[in-house]
Amino acid sequence: MKLIIQIPAWNEEACLGKTLDSLPTEIEGFSEVGVQVVDDGSTDRTAEIAREHGARVVRLPIHRGLAVAFATGLQAAVDDGADVIVNTDADGQYDPRDIAALVAPILSGEAQMVIGDRQVGNLNRFSTVKKLLQKLGSWVVRKLSRTNVRDATSGFRAITRETALKLHVFTRFTYTLETILQAGEAGLNVVSVPIRSASEEQRPSRLFKSNLGYVLRSLESLARIVVLYNPLRIFLRFGAVPVALGTALLLRFLWFYFSGANPAGHVQSLLLAVILIVVGVQIWVVGIVADLIAVNRRLLEEAVERARDHRPPSALP
């Protein structure tokens, strides 16, 4: 059993060495523990420091963003024979002593993805507004993914080799929400375990400059992945609104027409009813077409998954 700890890093020379030195070299349940740093086009000594501390370096020639670095690292770890991959941050905000707890549900067969729960409500470095946004966002992700993830934006997570092969990151912003939704759609078991996290901010976030910007980008990512994987459900619900309104107006017109109260009037209601029903049906048709495309994409993803896997399945559940 091989565990690879991966660290996406972009211009992290100031803190990467300390983070690498703190990582465990042995974890119970694994015969081999490796470390890889995904250098996301850094212009400082990030790659050199990683090598000096014994880490394997996977280098992107230009800066592509956290999500791309994460996905690139997963593929590199799979190619290197990893059975389990643990992702952590270069700034050392996650306590490496919790890696054993993070991989425990995978080793026991309980889960295929484990998310570290920072217990955001207890973090002094998060403002009250940010704590509320984190809790609200995690609640939305739980509902959409049908999982029980407590801290959806945590980057401290463990995934199996088979799960890594199934994940496809479409955004360059962040992988955290998107991968949970994909895992939920794939029917994988995703669990949370409490972890320790730095009480003080290590450095300002590079992903977003404001809470509003983070919320808008997160909503964009959520909308994209939900529409990608559940188009029929989404379009059926959207289409039902104009169809219901149009049906109500049509019934209103028929009532007045057949009751004789005003047989010549309310033609506007009839016209509007027809327009609304036609619009709703068109939305349903778009949903059906999108669902057929989604089915075809899933088949392609399964083919890509088989092509990416270069060895027999591991002994993990």
Backbone torsions as a table, in degrees:
resi	resn	phi	psi	omega
1	MET	NA	127.6	-177.5
2	LYS	-117.9	131.3	175.7
3	LEU	-111.9	131.9	174.0
4	ILE	-118.3	126.4	175.2
5	ILE	-96.4	119.1	-178.1
6	GLN	-111.6	145.5	-179.3
7	ILE	-131.9	106.4	170.3
8	PRO	-68.2	133.0	-175.1
9	ALA	-142.7	135.9	176.1
10	TRP	-136.0	109.4	-179.1
11	ASN	52.7	58.0	-175.7
12	GLU	-114.2	28.6	-175.8
13	GLU	-61.7	-25.9	-176.2
14	ALA	-70.3	-32.2	-173.7
15	CYS	-124.1	-9.7	-173.4
16	LEU	-63.6	-42.0	-177.8
17	GLY	-59.6	-44.7	179.5
18	LYS	-64.0	-40.0	178.9
19	THR	-63.9	-44.3	-179.5
20	LEU	-64.1	-39.7	-179.6
21	ASP	-65.8	-25.1	-177.2
22	SER	-84.7	-10.3	-176.5
23	LEU	-74.1	143.2	179.5
24	PRO	-71.6	148.9	177.1
25	THR	-99.3	-12.7	177.9
26	GLU	-138.0	137.2	176.4
27	ILE	-133.1	130.2	-179.8
28	GLU	-60.0	132.7	-178.5
29	GLY	102.6	-9.5	-178.9
30	PHE	-125.6	135.6	177.7
31	SER	-84.7	-16.9	-178.7
32	GLU	-145.8	135.1	177.2
33	VAL	-125.9	118.6	178.8
34	GLY	-116.7	162.8	179.9
35	VAL	-129.4	132.6	174.7
36	GLN	-131.5	140.5	176.3
37	VAL	-110.5	125.6	176.6
38	VAL	-94.4	102.3	-178.0
39	ASP	-81.1	107.7	-175.1
40	ASP	-85.5	62.8	176.9
41	GLY	64.9	37.8	-178.7
42	SER	-64.8	149.0	177.6
43	THR	-108.0	4.9	177.0
44	ASP	-109.9	-154.3	-174.8
45	ARG	-95.2	26.5	-179.0
46	THR	-54.8	-50.6	-177.7
47	ALA	-63.5	-41.5	-179.2
48	GLU	-64.8	-42.5	179.7
49	ILE	-64.5	-39.9	178.6
50	ALA	-59.8	-45.2	179.9
51	ARG	-66.6	-39.2	179.9
52	GLU	-61.6	-27.8	-179.2
53	HIS	-99.1	15.3	172.0
54	GLY	84.4	11.8	-179.3
55	ALA	-89.7	146.7	170.8
56	ARG	-76.1	136.6	-177.0
57	VAL	-109.8	126.2	171.6
58	VAL	-109.1	112.2	-169.6
59	ARG	-109.2	131.7	170.4
60	LEU	-94.6	133.3	-174.4
61	PRO	-65.9	-29.0	177.6
62	ILE	-133.0	161.1	-179.8
63	HIS	-69.3	120.3	-176.9
64	ARG	-113.0	-13.0	-178.8
65	GLY	106.8	159.5	-173.9
66	LEU	-59.9	-43.0	-176.2
67	ALA	-63.5	-42.8	179.5
68	VAL	-66.8	-40.8	178.3
69	ALA	-62.2	-41.8	178.3
70	PHE	-61.3	-49.2	-178.5
71	ALA	-64.3	-39.6	177.8
72	THR	-62.7	-40.2	178.6
73	GLY	-64.7	-39.3	178.0
74	LEU	-59.7	-46.6	-179.2
75	GLN	-64.1	-40.1	178.7
76	ALA	-64.4	-39.2	179.3
77	ALA	-67.1	-40.6	176.9
78	VAL	-61.4	-45.7	179.4
79	ASP	-63.0	-27.3	-178.9
80	ASP	-86.8	3.3	174.7
81	GLY	90.3	19.8	-178.7
82	ALA	-68.4	137.4	170.7
83	ASP	-91.2	-33.5	177.7
84	VAL	-137.5	141.4	179.2
85	ILE	-122.4	128.6	174.5
86	VAL	-109.2	128.5	178.3
87	ASN	-106.5	132.4	176.6
88	THR	-140.6	172.3	-175.9
89	ASP	-96.0	153.8	-178.0
90	ALA	-74.0	-23.0	-175.7
91	ASP	-81.4	-1.5	175.9
92	GLY	75.7	22.4	-178.8
93	GLN	-72.0	-21.6	179.1
94	TYR	-100.5	138.5	-178.1
95	ASP	-77.6	116.7	-177.4
96	PRO	-65.2	-16.6	177.4
97	ARG	-66.4	-15.8	-179.2
98	ASP	-89.9	1.5	179.1
99	ILE	-61.4	-38.9	179.2
100	ALA	-60.4	-41.4	178.1
101	ALA	-69.0	-31.6	-178.3
102	LEU	-68.3	-39.0	-176.8
103	VAL	-88.6	-11.0	-176.3
104	ALA	-57.2	-45.5	179.2
105	PRO	-63.8	-26.9	177.1
106	ILE	-73.7	-44.4	-179.6
107	LEU	-63.8	-31.4	-180.0
108	SER	-83.9	-6.2	-179.2
109	GLY	83.6	8.5	-177.6
110	GLU	-76.8	-29.8	-173.0
111	ALA	-146.9	159.3	173.1
112	GLN	-107.4	-15.6	174.8
113	MET	-142.2	134.2	-179.8
114	VAL	-126.1	128.5	-179.0
115	ILE	-109.5	129.5	177.0
116	GLY	-74.4	125.3	-179.6
117	ASP	-93.0	111.1	-178.5
118	ARG	-75.3	-5.1	-175.8
119	GLN	52.0	63.7	-170.6
120	VAL	-51.6	-35.1	-178.1
121	GLY	-60.1	-19.2	-178.4
122	ASN	-100.9	2.8	-176.8
123	LEU	-88.7	118.7	179.7
124	ASN	-69.6	-25.4	-177.3
125	ARG	-75.4	-9.3	177.4
126	PHE	-98.9	132.1	175.4
127	SER	-71.1	166.7	179.2
128	THR	-59.9	-41.5	179.7
129	VAL	-63.0	-43.4	-178.9
130	LYS	-66.5	-37.3	177.2
131	LYS	-62.3	-43.3	179.4
132	LEU	-64.4	-42.1	179.3
133	LEU	-64.4	-40.6	178.9
134	GLN	-62.9	-43.9	-179.9
135	LYS	-66.5	-42.1	178.9
136	LEU	-64.4	-45.1	179.9
137	GLY	-61.8	-41.8	179.1
138	SER	-64.9	-36.6	178.0
139	TRP	-64.1	-43.2	178.8
140	VAL	-62.3	-43.8	180.0
141	VAL	-64.0	-40.0	178.1
142	ARG	-60.4	-42.3	-178.7
143	LYS	-68.2	-42.7	-177.5
144	LEU	-71.6	-37.5	-175.6
145	SER	-92.7	-11.2	-177.1
146	ARG	57.1	41.2	174.9
147	THR	-119.1	-179.6	-179.0
148	ASN	-117.6	38.9	-178.0
149	VAL	-71.7	129.3	-177.5
150	ARG	-91.4	-29.0	-176.5
151	ASP	-134.4	85.3	-169.7
152	ALA	-66.9	-26.4	-175.6
153	THR	-93.3	4.0	178.4
154	SER	-67.4	131.8	178.5
155	GLY	-91.7	-3.5	179.9
156	PHE	-88.6	102.4	-173.5
157	ARG	-150.1	155.7	177.5
158	ALA	-122.4	138.2	179.2
159	ILE	-139.0	151.8	177.8
160	THR	-78.9	164.9	177.1
161	ARG	-58.8	-44.8	-178.3
162	GLU	-63.0	-37.6	177.4
163	THR	-66.6	-42.3	179.2
164	ALA	-58.1	-36.8	179.6
165	LEU	-68.8	-24.2	-177.5
166	LYS	-87.7	-16.0	-173.6
167	LEU	-85.0	134.8	178.1
168	HIS	-133.4	111.9	-176.0
169	VAL	-92.0	121.3	-176.8
170	PHE	-96.7	-22.6	-175.4
171	THR	-100.6	160.9	174.4
172	ARG	-101.5	-3.1	-174.3
173	PHE	-75.9	-71.2	178.4
174	THR	-154.3	146.9	-176.0
175	TYR	-88.6	-13.4	-165.4
176	THR	-59.6	-52.6	-176.9
177	LEU	-74.4	-42.4	-174.7
178	GLU	-61.1	-43.3	-177.2
179	THR	-69.2	-32.0	176.8
180	ILE	-66.9	-42.8	178.3
181	LEU	-63.7	-41.2	178.3
182	GLN	-64.1	-42.1	179.0
183	ALA	-62.4	-41.0	177.6
184	GLY	-63.5	-42.7	179.1
185	GLU	-65.8	-30.4	-179.7
186	ALA	-81.9	-2.2	179.4
187	GLY	77.0	20.3	179.3
188	LEU	-83.7	151.4	179.4
189	ASN	-87.7	119.7	-178.9
190	VAL	-116.0	125.6	-179.4
191	VAL	-127.1	164.5	176.7
192	SER	-115.7	146.5	172.3
193	VAL	-131.5	141.3	179.2
194	PRO	-67.9	138.8	179.4
195	ILE	-133.7	166.2	175.3
196	ARG	-95.7	140.4	-179.2
197	SER	-137.2	152.5	-178.7
198	ALA	-57.1	133.9	-178.7
199	SER	-77.0	-22.8	179.1
200	GLU	-113.5	149.4	-178.2
201	GLU	-67.6	129.2	-178.8
202	GLN	-74.1	-38.9	177.0
203	ARG	-165.6	160.1	178.8
204	PRO	-60.6	145.7	179.3
205	SER	-62.8	140.9	176.6
206	ARG	-98.1	-7.4	-178.0
207	LEU	-79.2	-35.8	-176.0
208	PHE	-151.6	153.7	-178.2
209	LYS	-98.8	-15.0	-179.4
210	SER	-149.8	159.4	177.4
211	ASN	-62.5	-38.8	179.7
212	LEU	-62.3	-43.2	178.7
213	GLY	-62.2	-39.3	179.0
214	TYR	-66.0	-43.1	180.0
215	VAL	-62.0	-44.9	-178.1
216	LEU	-64.7	-43.0	179.5
217	ARG	-66.8	-37.5	179.2
218	SER	-66.5	-42.5	177.8
219	LEU	-61.3	-38.6	177.9
220	GLU	-62.1	-44.5	179.9
221	SER	-65.1	-42.5	179.5
222	LEU	-63.1	-45.1	-179.3
223	ALA	-61.9	-41.5	-178.4
224	ARG	-63.0	-47.4	-174.8
225	ILE	-71.8	-35.0	178.2
226	VAL	-65.4	-44.0	179.1
227	VAL	-67.1	-34.8	179.6
228	LEU	-64.7	-40.3	-172.3
229	TYR	-102.3	-17.7	179.3
230	ASN	-134.7	51.3	-175.4
231	PRO	-63.8	-39.3	-176.4
232	LEU	-64.2	-44.8	179.5
233	ARG	-60.7	-43.0	-178.7
234	ILE	-66.9	-48.6	-176.5
235	PHE	-69.9	-32.5	176.4
236	LEU	-62.7	-40.5	-179.7
237	ARG	-70.5	-41.9	178.1
238	PHE	-65.8	-41.7	-179.7
239	GLY	-68.0	-27.1	-179.1
240	ALA	-66.4	-26.0	-178.2
241	VAL	-66.0	-56.4	178.1
242	PRO	-65.8	-32.6	177.8
243	VAL	-64.2	-42.8	179.4
244	ALA	-64.7	-43.3	178.5
245	LEU	-65.0	-42.8	179.4
246	GLY	-63.9	-40.2	178.3
247	THR	-63.7	-41.0	178.9
248	ALA	-62.6	-43.2	178.7
249	LEU	-67.0	-37.1	178.4
250	LEU	-64.7	-43.1	177.6
251	LEU	-63.6	-36.5	178.0
252	ARG	-63.2	-43.9	179.7
253	PHE	-63.8	-44.8	-179.3
254	LEU	-63.4	-36.0	178.2
255	TRP	-60.7	-49.9	-179.7
256	PHE	-66.5	-34.2	-176.9
257	TYR	-70.2	-48.4	-174.9
258	PHE	-83.3	-21.0	177.4
259	SER	-77.8	-14.5	-179.7
260	GLY	78.4	5.4	-179.4
261	ALA	-66.1	-39.1	179.1
262	ASN	-160.3	71.7	-172.4
263	PRO	-63.6	-25.1	-176.6
264	ALA	-92.7	-12.6	-175.1
265	GLY	-95.6	-175.0	176.4
266	HIS	61.0	28.1	176.0
267	VAL	-66.5	-31.2	178.7
268	GLN	-60.5	-37.7	177.9
269	SER	-63.2	-39.7	178.8
270	LEU	-64.3	-44.4	-179.7
271	LEU	-63.9	-45.2	-179.9
272	LEU	-65.5	-36.9	178.2
273	ALA	-61.9	-45.0	179.7
274	VAL	-62.5	-43.7	-179.6
275	ILE	-61.7	-45.6	-178.7
276	LEU	-64.6	-42.4	-179.8
277	ILE	-66.0	-40.5	178.3
278	VAL	-63.3	-43.3	179.1
279	VAL	-62.2	-44.7	179.7
280	GLY	-61.6	-43.3	179.2
281	VAL	-64.7	-38.0	177.8
282	GLN	-63.0	-39.9	177.0
283	ILE	-62.3	-41.0	177.7
284	TRP	-62.3	-41.1	179.1
285	VAL	-62.5	-43.0	177.1
286	VAL	-60.2	-39.8	178.5
287	GLY	-63.1	-40.6	178.8
288	ILE	-64.2	-43.7	178.3
289	VAL	-63.3	-44.0	179.7
290	ALA	-63.2	-35.9	179.4
291	ASP	-67.5	-39.1	176.4
292	LEU	-63.0	-39.3	177.1
293	ILE	-65.3	-39.7	179.3
294	ALA	-63.1	-40.9	177.5
295	VAL	-61.2	-43.7	178.9
296	ASN	-63.3	-38.5	179.2
297	ARG	-65.6	-39.3	178.4
298	ARG	-62.1	-40.2	177.5
299	LEU	-62.9	-40.3	177.9
300	LEU	-66.0	-39.7	178.5
301	GLU	-62.9	-39.4	178.0
302	GLU	-65.3	-37.4	177.7
303	ALA	-66.9	-41.7	177.7
304	VAL	-64.5	-39.4	178.8
305	GLU	-59.4	-45.8	179.3
306	ARG	-66.1	-35.1	-179.6
307	ALA	-70.9	-31.4	-178.1
308	ARG	-77.1	-23.9	-176.7
309	ASP	-87.9	117.5	-175.1
310	HIS	-106.1	17.3	-179.4
311	ARG	-149.9	166.8	178.1
312	PRO	-63.6	156.6	179.2
313	PRO	-57.6	145.6	-179.2
314	SER	-77.3	175.7	-178.8
315	ALA	-81.3	-4.5	-179.8
316	LEU	-68.9	148.2	177.1
317	PRO	-64.8	NA	NA
